[in-house]
Amino acid sequence: MHRPSPLRYRLFAAAVFAATLLPAVPAGAQDTYPAKPIRIIAPFPPGNSSDVAARFLGEQLAARLKQPVVVDNRVGAAGQVGTAYAAKAEPDGYTLLMTSTSATISPAIYKSMPYDILEDFTPIVRVAIAPMVLLVKADAPYASLEDFVTQLRRNPERYTYATAGSGTIQHLAIAAFLSRLGTDVVGVPYKGSPQALTDLIGGQVQFMFDAVLSGRPHVESGRLKPLAVASLAPIPQMPGVPAAAQSSIPELKDFEIEGWVGLLGPKGMPPDITERLNREIVAVLTSPAMQDKLAKANIAVAPANSPQDFARFLRTDAKRWKDIVTAARIPQE
């Protein structure tokens, strides 16, 4: 019987020993991503900016990845239900979260959260920006933002403002606005923008900040009047409407409040999957077709950004809302 040479035997034994040190490869781990449908959790009802962006993006992303992309609305507790669900999903790139500004607002408002938006997720890409606009009734006697602020400061007790609920971006936009003006006005929280806008149109409340997404249709119908957008410069979604930051009111010199929509994955997603999703989504967002779709929905495409850019943005945004809540003396719930 032929016996292997000592050198060959030693090489064979070394190879066998090295193989025993390799970790077991789970079944399917070597499949090319994506190998099955992808689900995007939208933690708000259909029609919300995160839901709209998820559906627009999902359609285009499915075509690029050659796999279905399904939007799953899991609503409740100001977005916390769907967000908590996504945080506990497997970090394999098949369950994602299309979240929004509420994700960075909530830690400033609530004492206890079922997740940490900065630590329990993998940032993928910021998708869109939702500009805010200051609205009054169409026949309100204000010729400009400056005129409105003058009258508001003169008789604040005559005014009430509407919000889409306590702790929403509509609420904090007003809080930041009034805090800068040094004026106290009574607020009325509603269960969403539709109800707040209805009472604003009816004259039960006198003003509110809302996303252009939901406010612009009422401006175009002639029922509401926009006084200013909460941005550093005018925006194409509201042509002819001045920016509050460019007004002659010194306290509003750099006033900017805008919502955002972005895609996250559970903590621990593989970097190669995160980078792949980022590249594909940025390609979709820079396409004329996607930009046109979002523009028609009154949402602006966010500047191209990497996962690292988005991570830095989340931390900056969370601090901004905490500072606004502190300055406006809003108690935590």
Secondary structure, DSSP 4 states (H G I P E B T S, - for coil): -----HHHHHHHHHHHHHHHHSPPPPTTTTSPSPSS-EEEEE-S-TTSHHHHHHHHHHHHHHHHHTS-EEEEE---GGGHHHHHHHHTS-SSSSEEEEEETHHHHHHHH-S--SS-TTTSEEEEEEEEEEEEEEEEETT-S-SSHHHHHHHHHH-GGG-EEEESSTTSHHHHHHHHHHHHHT---EEEE-SSHHHHHHHHHHTSS-BEEEEHHHHHHHHHTTSEEEEEESSSS--TTSTTPPBGGGSS-GGGTT---EEEEEEEEETT--HHHHHHHHHHHHHHHTSHHHHHHHHHTT-EEPPP--HHHHHHHHHHHHHHHHHHHHHTTPPP-
